[in-house]
């Protein structure tokens, strides 16, 4: 059975696209929302997201921990943030290879921002049977597409809760008074 190479999901959050972008384009903050990521270390001096920025992401799934090396491929404030994962290892990302592409799109919709998170499997050189066998071991019975679908939903729901909570007192992050009644 051919594997699913990409999955995505969307959520509406009551913040401006620029606010959502600012949060999601900071790899050091991703651990606040992701069920696996534990944050990142940006390599180099320039800390603001930009195409070519490299960071190392720390990850944990059950008892397993690993580090990935990632490079930002899109940094369009308020519109799109993306990065490719191209190395992996336990403490240091020493094993190079095409692993995945993560993308976040931001769209203003009637006072909300629709955030769409997409994961794309870049292990195209792997035969499907090998990828499926590896995936089921690494995810305890799922393909990476199934597993990432759940991770994306969890990330988006946690992000929504955090950003809308930040704006729930007084005036929301769009500058609107809270609804009463």
Secondary structure as UniProt FT lines:
FT   STRAND          6..13
FT   HELIX           17..24
FT   HELIX           27..32
FT   STRAND          37..43
FT   TURN            51..52
FT   STRAND          54..61
FT   TURN            62..63
FT   STRAND          64..76
FT   TURN            77..79
FT   STRAND          80..89
FT   STRAND          95..109
FT   TURN            110..111
FT   STRAND          112..121
FT   TURN            124..125
FT   HELIX           128..138
FT   TURN            139..140
FT   HELIX           144..166
FT   TURN            173..174
//
